[in-house]
Structure formats: C-alpha cells, structure tokens
Amino acid sequence: MTARRLSIPFSATILILMALVLAPLSTALLWLGWRSVDTLEQRSADERVTELEKAVERFLTDGLRVMIYVGLTLADSPSFAAHEGPAADDERRRQLVAMLGRHPAVAAAFVGYADGHFVFAGRPESFSPTERSDFDLADRDAIIMRVVDGEGPARRAISWLQATGGTRGRELVQPTDYDPRTRPWYVEAGKVRGPALTAPYHFAWSKHAGISAGVPLLGGGGVIGFDYTLDTLSQLITTYKITPNAIIMVGHGAGSVEVESEGCIDTAPGCLPGDAEVRVALKGVISEAIDDDRQVDRRISVGDRLYRVIVRRVPEALGQRFVVAAAVPIVELAANSRGLLQRAAAAAAIAVAFAILGALVASLLVSRSMARIAAKTERIRHLDFSDRVPVQSRISEVARLSDAVERMREGLEVFGRYVSKDLVHQIMRSPESSGVGGTRREVTVMFTDIEGFSLLSETMEPELLTSRLSRYFEVLGAAISANRGTIDKYIGDSIMAFWNAPEPDPDHIANACRAALQAAAAGHRLSEKWRQLGRPGFRTRFGLHTGPAVVGNVGARERINYTLVGAVANQASRLEGLNKVYGTEVLASGEVATVTADRFVWRHIDRIVAVGTTEAHDIHEPLCEIDGATAYTELLAHWQAGRTAYVEGRFETAIACFSAVAAIRPEDGPSRVFIERCTGFFRAGTPDGWDGTWRLDAK
C-alpha cells in the first residue's frame, strides 16, 4: 500500500507563492521608503535649525543695526546735546516716544549724561507688575516717562504715564540710586567710543532679560541707549520649533542661556512630559558647546525618551557671540516619516490585499476548473460517464486538459459497453487479477432466449432486426445490471448473465430471481409497445440455476474473456429450454427456489429427469415477490392439490384441480400440459413404478 502524499489545494499554493513574493518585496520597499523618509526628516530638521540660526542672526544684526543707526541719528540731533541741559527734555522725550512708535521691538529708549541726568521713555509691559501697579494703565498704548536728577540723597526719579494723545498723568516722585553712568550700555559705549551692545542682562526697571545698545552723543557728554527685550526673540524662536515638543534656546558666549522657546501646555493633546528635565540637559549641552567652541549634533536620552540635540554658532554681532540650540524628540522627528511609513504600509497592505485577492480569484477560477476536471476523472474512474458537460476555461492548458478528459470519457464510455463495470472496478482495484485464471465460487446463472426468433429473423430486415434487438437487450440488461448482475455475453438473441462475480454478492440468488421477474415484466412492456405500433413483440424465456463454478479470465494472454466454467451454466441453459415444454417464461432449479422460499412466491412445476441423465431435479416458476402472495393464494391451492393427486396417481382429481387453475389463469401453460398428461394416464392407466417424476425424451 503506497503512502498518501501530502498535498495542498491549488488556490492555497498560489496564495503561498504570492505571499513568498510579495512579503519580502513589500518589506524591502517599506524599509527603503522608511530610510528615505527618515533621511528627509533629518535633513528637514537641519534645514529648520539653519533657518533659525539665520533668523536669530538677522534679529541680532539687522534689527540691532537699525537701532544703532537710529541712535546715531538721535545722537547727532542738537536737542540731545549735553550743553542743552534739562531745558531740552521735552523735545528729547518727544523724539524718544516717536522712535518707540516706529520700532515695536524696542522696549525702552533713553539718554544718560555725564552729570547723571537721565531721560527715559518705556513701554509699560517691560516694567515689573509692582511698578505697573503704580500707574493707571487704562490706555494700553501709553508710555511711561521718567526723569532722574540730583546727587546723593537728593537724587530723585520723577515718573508719569503719558497717553497717546499727549495727556500727562500724575507724577510719581521717588528717591532713587539709579545712575546711568554705571549701567552696562553707558560703560560699554564709553569704552569703545562708539556703538556697543551689552551682553544679555536684566533691565533695571523690570525683570525682563534683554540686550541694550549704547550710542555715544556727538561731541561726548552722554550716551543714547535702547532696551531690546529678548521676549521678541523668544517669540521668534518659538515659531521655529521643529516639532510641537521641541525646545529651542539661544545662549550667549558668556556661557549662560538667555532665551528659551515657550513650553508645551501640559493639558494640550500630544504634550510630552519631562519638559523641565530636557531643558536642563539642553543647557548643559549648550555650555559644553560654548566652552569647547564647537557645534553639536548628537542624540541624548532624557528619561525614557531619545532626543536629537543640535547646537549652532551664530556669527558675531557687535562683539557679542550667541549660539542657537534645539532639542527635538526623536519620536516626533520621526512622526512624519512614521506617518508616511504607516500610510505607505497601509497602501502596501491594500495593494498586497488586492494582489492576493486577485490571485485568489484567479486561483479559484483555475482551481475550480481543475477541481471539476478532478471530480470528472474521479467519476470516470468509477465508470460514471453521466457528466457530459465539458469544463470551460480560457486558460489553454486547462482547456486542452478538459478536451483530453472528454475524449477519454467518450472512449471509456464506449469501451464500457463491451465490458462489465464490476469487472473493470475489480481490475482497477487489483490489477494482478487481470491475468489468465480464475477462482471457484458459488454463482447464480441466468440464460434467456427469444421464443420463435429464427422465424422472426427470416421475416424482418436485418437493419430493423438489429435495431429492435439492441433495444431489447438494453431493456433486459438494465434490469440485470440494476440487480447487481454481470452480463457475460450476448449469444445471438440470448443473454448469459451471472451473479456473485466479479464482485461478491451474498444475496446473489435473490437478486437473480428479482432480475428475472423485472426483465420479464420489462420485456412485456416493450412487446406491448411494439404491438401497438403494428410490430411483432418478443417473448422471452428465462432459466435460473445456482451452483459452484470457476470464474475468471479465459483465453490467451493477448486476448482474454472474463466468464465462468461449470455445470451450473449448462443447467441454467436446460431450464431455459424447459420453458418450451411447460409454456412458462421463467423456470428455476430447486436449489434457487428453496433458498428464496421466504422472499418469493414459487410454484413447484415438476420433478424431472433430463435426457441422458438419471438424476431427478425439481423445477419451479417464480410468480412474484413475497409481498404479492395474496394474489396467487387460490391458484397455488388448486395447483398444489393437483400436484399431490398427480403424484399419487389420482389423475381424475388432478385434472379437476388443474382445470380450476386454468379457469383462474386461462393462459397458464403448465395447467394445459398437466391436464393433457393426466388425461393420457387416466385413459392408459397409471405407469408402473409411478412416483410423479417425469422423464424427458427430448432436450
């Protein structure tokens, strides 16, 4: 017995192959896409930092340079000259206020003199909350004005709020120790004898950090100054945040961080925790970069999160050096690439799904055709040729295979008309059984013959006779095959069939009897149909016998015939011939009738000794299956009484009984035979040694 080979459906094979092709391809493409997008994200971050660096540079150079030019212009103005004294303060204040109006980024403008005199104009928002509370700030565009004069303990600061319309508020006079001559903007401008910038520091009048610019007055004696808050720079760098949780800082060459971008609001969606820790770490990297005077681009870990840190130097502006630094969460830096990758993965998944779906549909179409072809060949293997619809396919190989299967089916169907299907099944299951030889087993044999066929053949055209004979064989053969019989051969108008071979059939005797009754009934229907058409019908005689025989292949190795050899076939042939003697259609041996007495209604016809033999045999006629016994109760009662009287030599009584049977069944042949036989005995007397056995003198 061969081992069953592992196999998988065709559709599954196609899907597996598609998966083996698409999975590595999709993975490689996604990896290349991720690498490309990640590189673009890194490049984009570098470009944003470069833009920030340039923006800070423009802020610290171009913006401050403008203010320096404004300061130089004012320094050259006669009203700011030191020798004009306090009498020119009104004009000075007017020009300072006008300058603030033209330059929103400037928090305050002022002028300090060598004698300690100081004139100031500043925006209220640059003052501390405590100082602002001293003024009525109903006018949001108002300017705080201040003048400082005096020496030592007598030094006083006079402050008031001046509205946009020029209205002057109440004056606030306070003692002060403020001296412009000691402030960084005054000192630096004096040192360089020209425009100078201070390092970032906290302004005197507020807590804001910023840069002050100082421009010496033409001819000396004082310095004009401007406060440039770094809040504007903070807003600027906030707009350059690379990602929502990125942190931007601007540091000074002195080593301190001066400006930071605004932090993420904790309640905002997507805000990452640990902002303070990241700022501390970024300040440390800035200090390191300033100390080593180098740029930084590396990754650091803060908590459980990875950040990319970039530190760039800004070109020197008026003697001051600044650096720009950014800390960007890698998770956000790669967010776009991850989003693109996810979308690409989704698109790839959809494409793969469509590809697999297409492959599945195609494989199902092909596999469905293949499955139909496989099912058809399986039916052909079982000699079932009922499926005559060819498998249609647009695939040429499948179409050729379907055509080949159809040609095979047609050939085998024709061949099956010559050979018993059971025999073919046996040979297919056991190819070794196709050799010459046989086995001994009990079989039941049927012989049939058409009454008066020789006369019919003389009066009928051969073509018509062949056609009608073929139809006749088809009808009788159907009844035989339906009851598991094997047609051995057609002999002219006769059929030889047997049961229990080649396939074992434990109920072969009953099946043979049922086949004989059904074949006889089918023959009657066919003959009646022909008679209605004005054609002569066929009357068939059947003989049944059961017994041992050798069943197998007989002949030469090149050409063999599956048949049986044994006396059982001869006995069945004799029984078929006895139908002519008794006027019956079906006769069976006692061996057949005894075994099936509980399944069929039998009539014991006679006990005979055939010509050339000495052994007596009982012959029986099957009337119907047991469920129809009531229809023959009266007939069998008269027949059995007649047979008993016949055997006992009471021929007059026997004649009366057989006559009663003939009255019930006028066409009954056995009744006529026995009436004639008993009449002869009644006239001539009972033969010597009479026991009811009839000895035939002719075949």
Steps between C-alpha positions, in 0.01 A plus 500: 500500500653828390527783750266793451692798371460835669314741275347844530230668288606683186352829627698470826817432298448816293435707814812365670709581193350850489580547867858377449544754219308797638606482866879546441435751221263708713736482797796615289302785345367612839851490647638707212206738537560531873870567446425763238235673709715483813789658309267773374377560856857533627581734214183698567600538867844625395343749261261629768790553741696677225200724435474569872868583513460748215187649657682553831793645312269743318333585830831571673669673210254657260247594770760641740686667216189698417474609858865601498433713193202657677720564804768664286237724345367603840852545635563752225179689582560842669225434756701211646820698536627508859534880509124541435436382854162405647329773302501269195339205685157553347640476149715206600196318643299577187762348272547197725123433501490541121782247465312248719199542277704420191684200653271264696784264587667769714381484861648833608707794369703732725793732525748539786742791554835540667340700779264209585195653334282228348194517269300180443200390284385139532215267428299400811520129414874510554449604865451271792142438625577702818614801304210480258257501791614856579350623172153508356543289186155549352668611177688197382709705254620746767870556564665522842724803518775547756758763587781448754689796646694600806801380689533275801205483739324772307489293184140457386313313223189668364267259311167549329280334240463680171199403287508473122326835467780668697303527824729486799395297807580571858866505594655248731812627678725244667855504634735286292860396484479430128796645315520457121872545508538162670276305265655252250369682193665827614823335609543287181429793266756707690760228472475451130425870431230383262185285476510200726275212608479364847495136588150387588406623848192593705378855452499736795129583481366148437579130541528456125826385348624678195775672313573869525667704229695813579597778255726786621370856442673700237758706685481275809343569833240224484364181344169421331378151583233250397364197684440211267305231688565140412129421529473580131785261435319241712191538284717475193668176599166356615372540144801298385424202722569195285237288674229582760715371788834631370693742722692791345757706695731791423810520714767768541870457466538573870359157564147573615176412326301817442193413289284189492203407288166469668424158644218269402181546702457193718129474427552521125458175309831343402699692761791288621595496870848579633540843334701641794749212497556543127567873545760428770672246275494737201657781708778264595569419134496874416756575770715215375479629140588857608788384715643285222409758236347235271172398348306197630271251326434188702232298674445501873266303719284682754293269711367233268495726195765566236572853373706638215702801623639756253716800606612760242706818537356828377747744331631764739285815523657823635739303715242256641497128430183291511413134441173344388403160640210261443392179674253302287327178618595220264147366529371830356784543258409165353127567532464614143714217373309261721172643372622475142626151573167404652316642202743326269455181699124542479524564127733203465266287707209606281703430188610164637142426602378583151783295352418207726130547428573503129723195539230334709234572238728380221604192698139426590402528135783268402458270798126482442566383146766261628267378774225433246746313280623303804140422600419392145804273480407356840152422366657349190720288726179365649365452143244776546469672164189705583683836503510593132551875546861591414692730734535844341809711562685786330831351612630300207665229711182445701293500178730236345480291816120525496490392134728205579277396790191525279662279235600252770145501639351436157745219429449333837123539475505316168740241640274458805229367276717200424622423851317470831551798729542272798774315317676825418468612864657175615786527253563864604509405866714191439691526170659162571157338453509578127715196424374171357342278769201492731359428844237250615185643654124459516326687220147536370464483122222628277439402141243681282369425155239653268222263402470453122795729425608297196165559332509869589848539352380354172211745469677820610765715337843457666532873578161515667563172681834628629341824620217324682734241646727774633201668665393165643846430645507852647173445686591157633858599576379794710301262723796266533750778580257663745505178701880464507517252213792469258419443134749242381414507131231540237452183296283592204169581664603348835656650808727323747532677832628403845506627857757499782784579259714689448374689806394284796124507559371312806143540372576394144221237472224743601645771276499260204135406564398865529692583182315221314157626610587863418654408164190296409272791593718745303489266201120490520477879503735530203311235301167667576639831376615338178165325449321832535720622214406196289829320554546150641624483856758273666413232755796415719576180689725502809690222677660539847731268684755540778807294576880490503707620204845629418480872420786691342691588185497244223697530176847595380716761668442745214123456500300375796136478601362511850249213529416192703552130443281234667189285481293781652494676163379186318226444756377860465494456124292180535253677729461776243422235239240328723286811475406374152373174655290659772396821328664712774726807482723453803617172647746452783658201666400368840832633638387852410139465620588338834742775605257781412172340610447771762555785252321390183178317411596176326294244314646150496458409135638146479761244595690389192787286374672663204594308189825310544495532883367293787483770768159654572467878532220723622408798286317805630337811358535834682166679500585818696675627810358395835307821556271411207417147623130567565435537127602137446352332810207330321702409194775338709246312712345336190842443349641333809192278533534402136871425543430281805230306312732475199783350705260258673355383167156653554494645155126575484528714810817656365325592175227676698756699702707600197181599320419730792843660459439545125168662581676752724787550256385414147845559346671271751721259306584253783129434562445402138807277505391316815135468388621338178743278687243388761239433232742263327580322827132480590424328171807278483531432867761588756854411383690234697712638782336841479643755750408825322841544328486590132774369273568718200562328171627810320706806584 
